[in-house]
Amino acid sequence: MKTIPALRPITPAVAEEVRRLIAVKIRAPQDWDALIIYESIGMVFALTADGILLESMEDSPSAEVPMEAVDPRLRIGAMIVGVRRFPFLRAMLPERQAGTKDCAECHGTGDLNTEQLSGILCITCGGLGWHLEDESPHDAP
Ligand SMILES: [Zn+2]
């Protein structure tokens, strides 16, 4: 299992921009007080100005009341997509440390492109293109 690094805490500048976008109701649902950064079939991720990443998933308790997203891969993936739409969110992505290798699964692209699909985030690295832990010697080919 690869270790996905955590998102960085929200910065004052990012918080201010999130607050501004929520105030003008750009992609912020009335009753969430959060900015939607990623929407897909059956799931929505939104960021509050306090830096809390909320998720709402169909067929789960969070469908009614959004809950804090806890899955590290989903958190990274939602933020990767969010950065495409709101580049200022890049400040929340983890900084790549020296010595980390490109994800072997997606060759460092973060995308899992196949003949059938494109633009699908890599499951192994969450879309970052790298991860913290390298393969253990046990599962080397
Ligand atoms: Zn990958």
Residues whose N, C-alpha, C, O or C-beta is under 5 A from the ligand:
A	BS01	ZN	C103 E105 C106 G110 C122 T124 C125 G129
